[in-house]
Amino acid sequence: MLKGLVTKIYKILKAFHDCTTKYSAMNTLLIPLAIISVFLSFGINAQSLKENKRPKIQVAILLDVSNSMDGLIEQAKSQLWNMVKILGRVRCDNENPEIEVALFEYGRSTNSGYEGYVKHIAGFTKDLDQLGIELNSLTTNGGDEYCGYVMNTSLEKLNWDTSTASYKVIFIAGNESFLQGNISYTIACNKAREKGIIVNTIYCGDWKQGLAEHWNLGAECGNGSFTIINQDAKQEFIPSPYDSALYLLNNQFNDTYVYYGNAGKPRSKKMMQMDTVAHADPNDINKILNYVIVKSNRQLRNDESWDLASVYEKDSTGKLEFDKKTLPDSLQNKTDEQIQQIVSKKALERIRVRKEIDSLSKLRDLYIATEEIKRNKNTEQTLETEIEKIIRQQIIRYRMKIE
């Protein structure tokens, strides 16, 4: 749009210049008028210019951590990466939306009663390693589940995007009455509608019981979806011919990082810690492989602040700037030119590995889908299946699609 605008301005100004050369005194008046006419012809106003930016997908996950929710928390720990993987494949007008995920817990008796037993675990972040570590540390502990309160807190505390082109969504999951607490869900829903945020409710239990406890009402007033899950369902693992290769590629991908700066070493350790967390349960192969796929997706990571290979990927023409003292020990005695060469090789290797992971992950998804059809497998409704289904349905409203 802006390219067309610039081209049109150039053509009109050239035409005005050609026809007013003999009347130079008029140029000062005519040129501004020409620019104004172009803007009017494009129908551009301040709001549309403001919104001419990359859209976002902002997801706030609100989890009930009261005593009865052990299954929900285990599903969240295991299945988060599938949701993020799906978000990483969303396109809008041939570009990738920015992905931000936030996490809240509610229903823990040790949280402050003055704050509705709600805890803000993570704000909208692109640091998915930290998010995964925080999520993995969640445990259950009995308390009162104030759905309206946690919804309202997420709406007030998070930095929600103002663009109407962005997909902004809340997923609240739990059980017990949706009407508990001194802040009504209707107050939160009204705020959500004003901000253009969709509210989806996920009840852990029977459909009729979810209706009886009014979980459908939150979705109805929040322009979203109401669904149920079996929180105790265990996801069946279907092995594929591509799993071993993805494991090996993960190690190769890790080797392409070159940390730098004060944040470099701690962030590198955090990434490796999340690797360990993902591999902690050898029986949960889906969690491990989905994390590998997410980690390799450049659209889902923002590592330029601590990784030189990411800096080089973003701009291969510039000179790398770093303090040698903050580099890995193996590089501190190298010359700047040698370090530049090493980083460039790492960045090129990462591009190769990323392409392989992307290709194999799609083949793996296709293989598993085919096997499920062969086995006539009826998939249980879990946190993963329902969130993915809802995302696929709702992104269409924002001219987005999953590739």
C-alpha positions in Angstrom: 0.0 0.0 0.0 2.8 2.5 0.9 4.8 1.6 -2.1 1.8 2.4 -4.3 1.3 5.7 -2.4 4.9 6.8 -3.0 4.7 5.9 -6.7 1.5 7.9 -7.1 2.9 10.9 -5.2 6.0 10.8 -7.5 4.0 10.7 -10.7 1.6 13.5 -9.6 4.5 15.8 -8.4 6.4 15.2 -11.7 3.3 16.1 -13.7 2.8 19.2 -11.6 6.4 20.1 -12.0 6.3 19.7 -15.7 3.2 21.8 -16.2 4.1 24.6 -13.7 7.8 25.1 -14.6 6.8 28.4 -16.3 4.9 29.4 -13.2 7.3 28.8 -10.4 5.5 31.1 -8.1 2.6 28.7 -8.0 4.7 25.6 -7.2 4.7 26.3 -3.4 0.9 26.2 -3.3 0.4 23.4 -5.9 2.8 20.8 -4.5 1.1 20.6 -1.1 -2.3 20.4 -2.8 -1.0 17.5 -4.9 0.1 15.6 -1.9 -3.2 16.2 -0.1 -5.1 15.0 -3.2 -3.1 11.8 -3.2 -3.9 11.0 0.4 -7.5 11.7 -0.2 -7.6 9.5 -3.3 -6.2 6.6 -1.2 -8.8 7.2 1.6 -6.1 7.3 4.2 -6.7 8.6 7.7 -4.6 8.6 10.8 -6.1 5.4 12.1 -5.4 3.4 8.9 -1.8 4.6 8.9 -1.4 3.6 12.5 -2.8 0.1 11.7 -0.5 -0.4 8.7 1.8 -2.7 10.7 2.3 -6.4 11.2 -0.7 -7.9 13.0 -0.4 -9.8 16.2 -1.8 -13.0 17.7 -2.1 -12.5 21.5 -3.2 -15.5 23.5 -3.9 -15.3 27.3 -4.2 -18.7 29.0 -6.0 -18.8 32.3 -5.7 -22.1 34.2 -7.6 -23.3 37.2 -5.0 -24.7 39.7 -7.3 -25.9 42.4 -7.0 -29.4 43.8 -9.2 -31.1 41.2 -7.2 -29.8 38.2 -4.2 -32.1 38.2 -5.1 -33.5 34.8 -5.7 -30.0 33.3 -2.2 -28.8 34.4 -0.5 -32.0 33.1 -2.2 -31.5 29.7 -1.2 -27.8 29.6 2.5 -28.8 30.4 2.4 -31.5 27.7 0.4 -29.8 25.0 1.4 -26.1 25.1 3.9 -26.6 22.3 1.3 -27.9 19.9 -0.7 -24.7 20.3 2.4 -22.6 19.7 3.4 -24.8 16.7 0.0 -24.1 15.1 0.3 -20.4 15.8 3.7 -20.4 14.1 2.1 -21.6 10.8 -0.5 -18.8 10.7 -0.2 -16.3 7.8 -2.0 -13.1 7.1 -1.6 -11.5 3.7 1.6 -13.5 3.2 3.3 -12.4 6.4 3.7 -13.9 9.8 1.8 -12.3 12.6 3.7 -11.6 15.8 2.9 -14.3 18.4 2.6 -13.4 22.1 1.4 -15.7 24.9 0.5 -14.9 28.5 -0.2 -17.1 31.4 -2.3 -16.7 34.6 -3.3 -19.2 37.3 -6.3 -18.9 39.5 -7.9 -20.9 42.4 -4.7 -21.3 44.5 -5.4 -20.7 48.1 -1.9 -19.4 48.8 -2.3 -16.6 46.3 -3.6 -13.3 47.7 -7.3 -13.2 48.5 -7.3 -9.5 47.9 -6.4 -10.3 44.3 -9.0 -13.0 43.8 -6.5 -15.8 44.3 -5.1 -14.9 40.9 -1.5 -14.9 39.9 0.0 -13.3 36.8 2.7 -15.9 35.8 3.8 -14.4 32.5 2.8 -11.3 30.5 2.7 -11.3 26.7 6.1 -12.7 25.8 8.1 -14.1 23.0 10.4 -15.7 25.5 8.8 -19.1 25.0 11.6 -20.9 26.9 10.7 -18.9 30.1 7.0 -19.5 29.5 7.6 -23.2 29.3 9.7 -23.3 32.4 7.0 -21.3 34.3 4.3 -23.6 33.1 6.2 -26.7 34.0 6.5 -25.5 37.6 2.8 -25.2 38.1 1.2 -27.4 40.7 -2.4 -27.6 42.1 -3.5 -26.4 45.5 -7.1 -26.0 46.6 -8.8 -22.7 46.6 -11.8 -20.6 45.3 -12.0 -20.3 41.5 -13.1 -16.8 40.6 -13.4 -16.8 36.8 -14.7 -13.3 36.4 -11.8 -12.0 38.5 -9.0 -13.7 36.5 -10.6 -12.7 33.2 -10.8 -9.1 34.4 -7.2 -9.2 35.7 -5.9 -10.4 32.4 -7.8 -7.7 30.5 -6.4 -4.9 32.8 -2.8 -6.1 33.3 -1.9 -7.3 29.8 -0.7 -4.9 27.1 -3.4 -5.8 24.5 -2.8 -4.6 21.0 -5.2 -1.9 19.8 -5.3 -3.0 16.1 -8.5 -4.5 14.8 -6.4 -6.7 12.5 -4.9 -8.6 15.4 -6.4 -11.8 16.8 -6.7 -11.3 20.6 -8.0 -14.2 22.6 -8.5 -15.6 26.1 -8.8 -19.3 26.9 -10.0 -19.9 30.4 -10.1 -23.5 31.6 -11.4 -25.1 34.8 -14.5 -26.3 36.5 -16.9 -25.4 39.4 -19.3 -22.5 39.0 -18.4 -19.7 36.6 -20.3 -17.2 38.8 -18.0 -17.3 41.8 -16.3 -14.2 43.1 -17.1 -10.5 43.5 -16.3 -9.5 39.9 -18.9 -10.7 37.5 -17.9 -12.4 34.2 -20.2 -9.8 32.5 -17.9 -7.0 33.6 -14.9 -8.8 32.1 -16.8 -9.7 28.9 -17.9 -6.0 28.4 -14.2 -5.0 28.7 -13.2 -7.8 26.3 -15.7 -6.6 23.7 -14.5 -3.0 24.0 -10.9 -4.2 23.3 -11.9 -6.6 20.5 -10.8 -9.6 22.6 -12.5 -13.0 22.2 -13.3 -15.1 25.3 -13.3 -18.9 25.0 -14.3 -21.2 27.9 -13.1 -24.7 28.4 -14.9 -26.8 31.0 -13.2 -29.8 32.5 -16.0 -32.3 32.7 -19.4 -33.2 31.3 -21.2 -31.0 28.8 -24.4 -30.8 30.9 -22.5 -30.0 34.0 -20.6 -27.3 32.2 -23.9 -25.7 31.2 -25.3 -26.2 34.8 -22.2 -24.3 36.1 -22.7 -21.5 33.5 -19.4 -21.9 31.6 -21.3 -21.3 28.3 -22.2 -17.8 29.4 -18.6 -16.6 29.4 -18.2 -17.7 25.8 -21.6 -16.3 24.7 -20.9 -12.8 26.0 -17.3 -13.0 24.9 -18.1 -13.8 21.2 -16.2 -17.0 21.6 -16.7 -20.8 22.0 -17.7 -23.0 24.8 -16.3 -26.5 24.9 -15.4 -29.4 27.2 -12.4 -31.6 27.7 -11.6 -34.8 29.5 -8.7 -33.6 31.7 -7.7 -37.1 32.6 -7.3 -38.3 28.9 -3.8 -39.3 27.9 -2.6 -38.4 24.5 -1.7 -41.5 22.5 1.7 -41.4 20.9 1.9 -42.6 17.3 5.6 -43.1 16.3 6.6 -41.9 12.9 9.6 -42.6 10.6 10.7 -39.0 11.1 11.1 -38.9 14.9 14.7 -39.9 15.2 15.8 -37.4 12.6 14.1 -34.6 14.4 15.9 -35.5 17.6 19.2 -35.3 15.9 18.3 -32.1 14.1 17.5 -30.5 17.5 21.1 -31.1 18.7 22.4 -29.6 15.4 20.1 -26.6 15.8 21.4 -26.0 19.4 25.0 -26.0 18.1 24.3 -23.0 15.8 23.9 -20.6 18.8 26.6 -18.2 19.7 25.7 -16.3 22.8 27.0 -12.7 23.6 26.3 -9.8 25.9 25.3 -9.8 29.5 22.0 -11.7 28.8 23.7 -14.2 26.5 24.9 -17.0 28.8 21.8 -16.9 31.0 19.5 -17.1 28.0 21.5 -19.9 26.5 21.2 -21.8 29.8 17.5 -21.2 29.9 17.1 -22.6 26.4 19.0 -25.7 27.3 17.0 -25.9 30.5 13.8 -26.0 28.5 15.3 -28.7 26.3 15.8 -30.7 29.5 12.3 -30.0 30.7 10.9 -31.1 27.3 12.9 -34.3 27.4 12.2 -35.0 31.1 9.4 -37.4 30.3 10.7 -39.9 27.7 7.2 -41.2 27.3 5.8 -37.8 26.1 7.4 -37.8 22.7 4.9 -35.4 21.2 5.9 -32.7 23.8 9.6 -33.2 22.9 9.1 -33.0 19.1 6.7 -30.2 19.2 9.2 -28.2 21.3 11.9 -28.9 18.7 9.6 -27.6 15.9 8.7 -24.5 17.8 12.2 -23.7 18.8 13.4 -23.9 15.1 10.6 -21.5 13.9 12.2 -18.1 13.4 8.8 -16.4 13.6 8.3 -17.7 17.2 11.7 -16.6 18.6 13.4 -13.3 19.1 17.0 -14.1 20.0 18.9 -11.2 18.4 19.5 -9.7 21.8 21.7 -12.6 23.0 22.6 -14.7 20.0 25.1 -13.6 17.3 23.8 -16.1 14.7 20.3 -14.5 15.0 21.8 -11.1 14.5 23.6 -12.3 11.4 20.5 -13.9 10.0 18.7 -10.6 10.4 21.4 -8.6 8.7 24.3 -10.4 7.1 25.8 -7.2 5.7 26.5 -5.5 9.0 29.5 -5.8 11.2 28.8 -7.8 14.4 29.3 -5.8 17.6 30.1 -7.7 20.9 32.2 -7.7 24.0 34.6 -10.7 23.7 34.4 -11.2 27.4 30.8 -12.2 27.1 31.4 -14.8 24.3 31.8 -18.5 24.9 35.3 -19.4 26.1 36.2 -21.0 22.8 35.8 -17.7 21.0 37.4 -15.2 23.3 40.9 -15.6 21.8 39.7 -15.4 18.2 40.1 -12.3 16.1 37.0 -10.3 15.2 37.3 -11.5 11.6 37.5 -15.1 12.7 34.4 -14.7 14.9 32.5 -13.1 12.0 33.4 -16.1 9.8 32.4 -18.6 12.5 29.1 -16.9 13.1 28.3 -16.7 9.4 28.8 -20.5 9.1 26.6 -21.1 12.1 23.9 -18.9 10.6 24.0 -20.7 7.3 23.9 -24.1 9.1 20.9 -23.0 11.0 19.0 -22.1 7.9 19.7 -25.6 6.5 18.7 -27.3 9.8 15.6 -25.2 10.1 14.4 -26.1 6.6 14.9 -29.8 7.3 13.0 -29.6 10.6 10.1 -27.8 8.9 10.0 -30.3 6.1 10.1 -33.3 8.4 7.6 -31.9 10.8 5.0 -31.5 8.0 5.7 -35.1 6.9 5.3 -36.2 10.5 1.9 -34.4 10.8 0.7 -36.0 7.6 1.9 -39.5 8.6 0.1 -39.2 12.0 -3.1 -37.9 10.5 -3.1 -40.8 8.0 -2.4 -43.4 10.8 -5.3 -42.0 12.8 -7.6 -42.5 9.9 -6.4 -46.1 9.3 -6.9 -46.9 13.0 -10.4 -45.3 12.9 -9.2 -43.5 16.0 -11.7 -41.3 17.8 -9.6 -38.5 19.4 -10.5 -37.6 23.0 -11.2 -33.9 23.6 -8.2 -32.5 25.4 -6.8 -29.0 25.9 -4.7 -29.4 22.8 -7.5 -30.6 20.5 -10.0 -27.9 21.6 -7.6 -25.0 21.6 -6.4 -26.0 18.1 -9.9 -26.4 16.8 -11.0 -23.0 18.2 -8.0 -21.2 16.8 -8.5 -22.7 13.3 -12.2 -21.5 13.4 -11.5 -18.0 14.7 -8.5 -16.8 12.8 -10.6 -16.7 9.6 -12.3 -13.6 11.1 -9.0 -11.8 10.8 -8.1 -12.9 7.2 -5.6 -15.3 8.7 -5.0 -18.9 7.7 -2.8 -21.9 8.8 -0.4 -23.1 6.2 
